[in-house]
Amino acid sequence: MGVLGLTGFVEERGVFFTELRVRDTKLVIDGSSLYHRLCLAPDADLRRGGDYGAFAAAVRDFFGVLRACGVAPFVVLDGGRGAEDRKLRTLRGRAAEQLRAAQALWRGAGGCLVPLLSREAFVQALRRLGVPFVQCFAEADREIAGLANRWGCPVLSLDSDFFVFDLAGGYCPLSHFEWRGVRGAGPHGCYVPARCFSAERFCGHFGPLRKALLPLFAVMNGNDFTGLEALEAFFSRARLARGCAARSGSRHRRLQGLLHWLAQFAEPAEAVDNVLKYLKQQQREEIRELLCTSMEDYAPSDVNLEEFFQKGSYECEAARKADVPQWVLDALSKGKLPPFVINALILRSTFLRVQVENMQRPSAHSTALPIRQVIYGLLLRAAHRTEDASPIKQSEELPIVCEFDRCQKTLKKTSVQAACLPPDFCDDRFPLDKLMEVPMSCRQMLLLETLGVKMSFLEPIPGHLQLPLAVTCYWIRCSEPKVKLNQFKALLLMIVSGELERITSDPESTVLPAEDDSVAYNEFLKWKEKKLQNDDFDLDAAHSFCQWQCCLQMGLYLNQLLGTPLSEPDLSSRLYTGTLVHRLYQELKSAPSVENLFILSPKMAQLYLVLLNTVES
């Protein structure tokens, strides 16, 4: 969530913060805010699809600092959109903003666009580091606030809604959490300098205003769930202090006037009654219900995350009401299924995130459509095609999912039919809640058939690279326009470089690398330093690599939904580095000898040949 204009309003004044030394404490972290903050670093190459290895290194450094300061982090991630889908309008607006950012990056201007697989890389990094985390059923704000209050510790986030929640341990904005500037080494140990928002100071500045009225303030001003349209009559007619009439002056003046106006009331119910006086009689009960319902978004959640972190059990009434199978909810809470799956299951609606791609061509996500259709078929149990059923009747019976995706330079809603599934997956003995009881061999076969490969082709490949290679085969077969030879060679060389880095410089590795691998890696680093200075940008190549990321994302999701019949690839081991793959592609066009980049390491040279031969076969 987020309250319109509130972060700027609070930051502009600066008097509502207290200095805080963060050490020897639990810390509840808004995971969505954190991974956005870390992957949008000033030196990140967002134009070429991201660098997940560098991002994972930043995640590792962040939690390393917390550990050094005696801080016990607990990360809470947003889940799906929720059964009521109340944020749909806001999400459509954000998708349009992301589309504009992609266009700006495409033109070479600045822009902030989170790379496609950042969330998956973040979850993998947390798991690898042993950082406790949970992925909620829907919006995480209330559960974050509830857990922090249960423990009396601070919340770390960038979400302005935490200015509104009544937090016993306070709210530390990530923008004031100086984790790269750790201080102190005396008897009390080191600490992270931070600033903590003081609700007492904030409320005392306006009236004083009672803290219980802050949720009404947020709802009236407008957040992710409520718009301002219904209350324009109030803002037009009420006498707000300091020139806050509707549509006059800045939003900050309106915020200030609303806070002073609310300060005259003892409780929310009294304030709501007075708001309604300014509205037409026939609107009042509807607006009362809207305000009261929206204020509940700042009430304590019924989900007990402390129990999850102690026992691993996630209980959620909203998920039960939505008939989500228990194994799906368990997998979602542990980050083993993405929010995409829960949105498709309960809303039959998904958003496909835009990348920096060729806007004149169909969306890069179009290439992965057949994989998504199989995911929808599994979730919504599309009927198997039978001999005696007419194609028209079968078409009518197939479930439909609405996808929001890019069409040229606008956001478009498209209806997509789920795929017909093989008989094993339509057996009445195996509804969705018993999908894991389908034999693993059948689940693996469905994955491989969807990607168009046979297990015999993948057997020579290391287990953790089998899924990326299967996805690469699918990408080459299904992409339009067709993938160029040097594009897929560049991709394979990039994968090999990630493997070489993993075995030679992984800080968590306990095995010393072979000498020839170390020599090859040092030579590769020299080449990379020399070659990555070029800032040329090939839009067609970028579009093709975006298609590969889309295919990998949906391949990951299908693999997870089927209970990982193939090993999950580690995105944090530099499986995709956008700057590098673009440079390799340019080099291959002008100097084919770059294909011998890893010749000094027999092991890596052999791996490249095996990958190349498998794809070409």
Solvent accessible surface area in square Angstrom, and as a share of the most:
residue,aa,sasa,rsa
1,M,18,0.08
2,G,16,0.15
3,V,5,0.03
4,L,80,0.40
5,G,33,0.32
6,L,2,0.01
7,T,59,0.35
8,G,35,0.34
9,F,0,0.00
10,V,0,0.00
11,E,61,0.27
12,E,118,0.53
13,R,65,0.24
14,G,23,0.22
15,V,83,0.48
16,F,1,0.00
17,F,7,0.03
18,T,48,0.28
19,E,138,0.62
20,L,56,0.28
21,R,149,0.54
22,V,3,0.02
23,R,54,0.20
24,D,104,0.54
25,T,40,0.23
26,K,81,0.34
27,L,0,0.00
28,V,0,0.00
29,I,0,0.00
30,D,7,0.04
31,G,0,0.00
32,S,17,0.11
33,S,15,0.10
34,L,0,0.00
35,Y,17,0.06
36,H,71,0.32
37,R,108,0.39
38,L,11,0.05
39,C,10,0.06
40,L,53,0.26
41,A,30,0.23
42,P,148,0.93
43,D,129,0.67
44,A,40,0.31
45,D,37,0.19
46,L,23,0.11
47,R,49,0.18
48,R,21,0.08
49,G,12,0.11
50,G,4,0.04
51,D,42,0.22
52,Y,2,0.01
53,G,5,0.04
54,A,46,0.36
55,F,14,0.06
56,A,7,0.06
57,A,23,0.18
58,A,16,0.12
59,V,0,0.00
60,R,84,0.31
61,D,69,0.36
62,F,0,0.00
63,F,3,0.01
64,G,25,0.24
65,V,30,0.17
66,L,0,0.00
67,R,149,0.54
68,A,72,0.56
69,C,4,0.03
70,G,40,0.38
71,V,6,0.03
72,A,41,0.32
73,P,21,0.13
74,F,28,0.12
75,V,0,0.00
76,V,0,0.00
77,L,0,0.00
78,D,38,0.20
79,G,10,0.09
80,G,9,0.08
81,R,31,0.11
82,G,11,0.11
83,A,55,0.43
84,E,135,0.61
85,D,29,0.15
86,R,80,0.29
87,K,20,0.09
88,L,56,0.28
89,R,146,0.53
90,T,32,0.19
91,L,39,0.19
92,R,100,0.36
93,G,36,0.35
94,R,88,0.32
95,A,16,0.12
96,A,31,0.24
97,E,97,0.44
98,Q,59,0.26
99,L,8,0.04
100,R,143,0.52
101,A,19,0.14
102,A,0,0.00
103,Q,26,0.11
104,A,17,0.13
105,L,13,0.07
106,W,48,0.17
107,R,163,0.59
108,G,49,0.47
109,A,52,0.41
110,G,65,0.62
111,G,29,0.28
112,C,93,0.56
113,L,11,0.05
114,V,16,0.09
115,P,15,0.09
116,L,3,0.02
117,L,0,0.00
118,S,2,0.01
119,R,37,0.14
120,E,18,0.08
121,A,0,0.00
122,F,0,0.00
123,V,11,0.06
124,Q,19,0.08
125,A,4,0.03
126,L,0,0.00
127,R,100,0.37
128,R,92,0.34
129,L,37,0.19
130,G,61,0.58
131,V,11,0.07
132,P,54,0.34
133,F,23,0.10
134,V,0,0.00
135,Q,3,0.01
136,C,0,0.00
137,F,3,0.01
138,A,22,0.17
139,E,39,0.18
140,A,1,0.00
141,D,3,0.02
142,R,83,0.30
143,E,15,0.07
144,I,0,0.00
145,A,5,0.04
146,G,28,0.26
147,L,4,0.02
148,A,1,0.00
149,N,62,0.32
150,R,134,0.49
151,W,52,0.18
152,G,45,0.43
153,C,5,0.03
154,P,14,0.09
155,V,0,0.00
156,L,0,0.00
157,S,0,0.00
158,L,70,0.35
159,D,17,0.09
160,S,10,0.06
161,D,0,0.00
162,F,2,0.01
163,F,6,0.03
164,V,5,0.03
165,F,11,0.04
166,D,88,0.45
167,L,21,0.11
168,A,81,0.63
169,G,21,0.20
170,G,11,0.10
171,Y,5,0.02
172,C,0,0.00
173,P,4,0.02
174,L,5,0.03
175,S,53,0.34
176,H,35,0.16
177,F,7,0.03
178,E,86,0.39
179,W,24,0.08
180,R,169,0.62
181,G,33,0.32
182,V,56,0.32
183,R,129,0.47
184,G,42,0.41
185,A,101,0.78
186,G,46,0.45
187,P,139,0.87
188,H,134,0.60
189,G,31,0.29
190,C,30,0.18
191,Y,19,0.07
192,V,0,0.00
193,P,11,0.07
194,A,2,0.02
195,R,63,0.23
196,C,13,0.08
197,F,10,0.04
198,S,18,0.12
199,A,14,0.11
200,E,112,0.50
201,R,121,0.44
202,F,4,0.02
203,C,6,0.04
204,G,47,0.46
205,H,97,0.43
206,F,1,0.00
207,G,55,0.53
208,P,95,0.60
209,L,5,0.03
210,R,119,0.44
211,K,67,0.28
212,A,62,0.48
213,L,0,0.00
214,L,4,0.02
215,P,23,0.15
216,L,0,0.00
217,F,1,0.00
218,A,0,0.00
219,V,2,0.01
220,M,0,0.00
221,N,0,0.00
222,G,0,0.00
223,N,9,0.05
224,D,14,0.07
225,F,38,0.16
226,T,8,0.05
227,G,21,0.20
228,L,25,0.13
229,E,118,0.53
230,A,34,0.26
231,L,5,0.03
232,E,34,0.15
233,A,41,0.32
234,F,0,0.00
235,F,0,0.00
236,S,68,0.44
237,R,148,0.54
238,A,8,0.07
239,R,230,0.84
240,L,19,0.09
241,A,45,0.35
242,R,146,0.53
243,G,52,0.50
244,C,2,0.01
245,A,55,0.43
246,A,23,0.17
247,R,206,0.75
248,S,50,0.32
249,G,50,0.48
250,S,54,0.35
251,R,85,0.31
252,H,41,0.18
253,R,109,0.40
254,R,22,0.08
255,L,0,0.00
256,Q,30,0.13
257,G,0,0.00
258,L,0,0.00
259,L,0,0.00
260,H,54,0.24
261,W,24,0.09
262,L,0,0.00
263,A,17,0.13
264,Q,116,0.52
265,F,11,0.05
266,A,60,0.46
267,E,90,0.40
268,P,33,0.21
269,A,62,0.48
270,E,69,0.31
271,A,0,0.00
272,V,2,0.01
273,D,64,0.33
274,N,35,0.18
275,V,0,0.00
276,L,5,0.02
277,K,126,0.53
278,Y,57,0.22
279,L,3,0.01
280,K,132,0.56
281,Q,134,0.59
282,Q,146,0.65
283,Q,62,0.28
284,R,67,0.25
285,E,116,0.52
286,E,125,0.56
287,I,8,0.04
288,R,82,0.30
289,E,122,0.55
290,L,70,0.35
291,L,1,0.01
292,C,57,0.34
293,T,61,0.36
294,S,0,0.00
295,M,31,0.14
296,E,107,0.48
297,D,12,0.06
298,Y,18,0.07
299,A,36,0.28
300,P,116,0.73
301,S,24,0.15
302,D,104,0.54
303,V,14,0.08
304,N,54,0.28
305,L,3,0.02
306,E,34,0.15
307,E,56,0.25
308,F,15,0.06
309,F,42,0.17
310,Q,126,0.56
311,K,152,0.64
312,G,30,0.28
313,S,40,0.26
314,Y,2,0.01
315,E,84,0.38
316,C,7,0.04
317,E,69,0.31
318,A,47,0.37
319,A,0,0.00
320,R,124,0.45
321,K,157,0.66
322,A,28,0.22
323,D,123,0.64
324,V,14,0.08
325,P,21,0.13
326,Q,93,0.41
327,W,53,0.18
328,V,1,0.01
329,L,6,0.03
330,D,46,0.24
331,A,15,0.11
332,L,1,0.01
333,S,1,0.01
334,K,71,0.30
335,G,8,0.08
336,K,108,0.46
337,L,3,0.02
338,P,9,0.06
339,P,18,0.11
340,F,19,0.08
341,V,1,0.00
342,I,1,0.01
343,N,16,0.08
344,A,0,0.00
345,L,29,0.14
346,I,40,0.20
347,L,35,0.18
348,R,110,0.40
349,S,12,0.07
350,T,1,0.00
351,F,45,0.19
352,L,10,0.05
353,R,71,0.26
354,V,11,0.06
355,Q,10,0.05
356,V,5,0.03
357,E,1,0.00
358,N,16,0.08
359,M,0,0.00
360,Q,108,0.48
361,R,60,0.22
362,P,96,0.61
363,S,6,0.04
364,A,0,0.00
365,H,1,0.01
366,S,54,0.35
367,T,10,0.06
368,A,0,0.00
369,L,56,0.28
370,P,61,0.38
371,I,0,0.00
372,R,5,0.02
373,Q,45,0.20
374,V,18,0.10
375,I,0,0.00
376,Y,0,0.00
377,G,0,0.00
378,L,0,0.00
379,L,5,0.03
380,L,24,0.12
381,R,61,0.22
382,A,1,0.01
383,A,51,0.40
384,H,72,0.32
385,R,128,0.47
386,T,69,0.40
387,E,180,0.81
388,D,134,0.69
389,A,31,0.24
390,S,55,0.35
391,P,93,0.59
392,I,129,0.66
393,K,113,0.48
394,Q,12,0.05
395,S,49,0.31
396,E,136,0.61
397,E,90,0.41
398,L,21,0.10
399,P,16,0.10
400,I,67,0.34
401,V,0,0.00
402,C,32,0.19
403,E,7,0.03
404,F,4,0.02
405,D,20,0.10
406,R,12,0.04
407,C,52,0.31
408,Q,88,0.39
409,K,91,0.39
410,T,87,0.50
411,L,46,0.23
412,K,108,0.46
413,K,109,0.46
414,T,61,0.35
415,S,75,0.48
416,V,11,0.06
417,Q,63,0.28
418,A,2,0.02
419,A,24,0.19
420,C,44,0.26
421,L,3,0.01
422,P,44,0.27
423,P,85,0.53
424,D,70,0.36
425,F,4,0.02
426,C,40,0.24
427,D,44,0.23
428,D,137,0.71
429,R,163,0.59
430,F,28,0.12
431,P,57,0.36
432,L,15,0.08
433,D,78,0.40
434,K,85,0.36
435,L,0,0.00
436,M,65,0.29
437,E,106,0.47
438,V,1,0.00
439,P,70,0.44
440,M,87,0.39
441,S,78,0.50
442,C,30,0.18
443,R,19,0.07
444,Q,45,0.20
445,M,117,0.52
446,L,10,0.05
447,L,0,0.00
448,L,10,0.05
449,E,105,0.47
450,T,19,0.11
451,L,0,0.00
452,G,42,0.40
453,V,19,0.11
454,K,137,0.58
455,M,52,0.23
456,S,74,0.48
457,F,88,0.37
458,L,0,0.00
459,E,120,0.54
460,P,88,0.55
461,I,5,0.03
462,P,49,0.31
463,G,34,0.33
464,H,55,0.25
465,L,5,0.02
466,Q,21,0.09
467,L,0,0.00
468,P,0,0.00
469,L,2,0.01
470,A,0,0.00
471,V,0,0.00
472,T,0,0.00
473,C,24,0.14
474,Y,2,0.01
475,W,0,0.00
476,I,48,0.24
477,R,115,0.42
478,C,42,0.25
479,S,0,0.00
480,E,114,0.51
481,P,63,0.40
482,K,121,0.51
483,V,21,0.12
484,K,112,0.48
485,L,97,0.48
486,N,41,0.21
487,Q,6,0.03
488,F,16,0.07
489,K,30,0.13
490,A,0,0.00
491,L,0,0.00
492,L,0,0.00
493,L,0,0.00
494,M,0,0.00
495,I,5,0.02
496,V,0,0.00
497,S,6,0.04
498,G,2,0.02
499,E,11,0.05
500,L,0,0.00
501,E,27,0.12
502,R,77,0.28
503,I,41,0.21
504,T,27,0.16
505,S,53,0.34
506,D,30,0.16
507,P,87,0.55
508,E,82,0.37
509,S,52,0.34
510,T,135,0.79
511,V,115,0.66
512,L,162,0.81
513,P,46,0.29
514,A,49,0.38
515,E,143,0.64
516,D,57,0.29
517,D,1,0.01
518,S,37,0.24
519,V,67,0.38
520,A,1,0.00
521,Y,25,0.10
522,N,79,0.41
523,E,73,0.33
524,F,2,0.01
525,L,66,0.33
526,K,130,0.55
527,W,29,0.10
528,K,44,0.19
529,E,130,0.58
530,K,138,0.59
531,K,56,0.24
532,L,48,0.24
533,Q,137,0.61
534,N,70,0.36
535,D,108,0.56
536,D,87,0.45
537,F,43,0.18
538,D,34,0.18
539,L,37,0.18
540,D,57,0.30
541,A,0,0.00
542,A,3,0.02
543,H,2,0.01
544,S,9,0.06
545,F,1,0.01
546,C,7,0.04
547,Q,7,0.03
548,W,0,0.00
549,Q,1,0.00
550,C,0,0.00
551,C,0,0.00
552,L,0,0.00
553,Q,17,0.08
554,M,2,0.01
555,G,0,0.00
556,L,2,0.01
557,Y,10,0.04
558,L,0,0.00
559,N,0,0.00
560,Q,23,0.10
561,L,0,0.00
562,L,0,0.00
563,G,23,0.22
564,T,61,0.36
565,P,16,0.10
566,L,5,0.02
567,S,59,0.38
568,E,54,0.24
569,P,1,0.00
570,D,40,0.21
571,L,0,0.00
572,S,13,0.08
573,S,17,0.11
574,R,56,0.20
575,L,8,0.04
576,Y,1,0.00
577,T,13,0.07
578,G,0,0.00
579,T,37,0.22
580,L,6,0.03
581,V,0,0.00
582,H,8,0.03
583,R,28,0.10
584,L,0,0.00
585,Y,5,0.02
586,Q,33,0.15
587,E,18,0.08
588,L,6,0.03
589,K,102,0.43
590,S,90,0.58
591,A,36,0.28
592,P,92,0.58
593,S,80,0.51
594,V,11,0.06
595,E,45,0.20
596,N,89,0.46
597,L,29,0.15
598,F,4,0.02
599,I,111,0.56
600,L,89,0.44
601,S,0,0.00
602,P,87,0.55
603,K,118,0.50
604,M,6,0.03
605,A,22,0.17
606,Q,104,0.46
607,L,19,0.10
608,Y,11,0.04
609,L,89,0.44
610,V,31,0.18
611,L,1,0.01
612,L,17,0.08
613,N,88,0.45
614,T,16,0.09
615,V,20,0.11
616,E,103,0.46
617,S,91,0.59
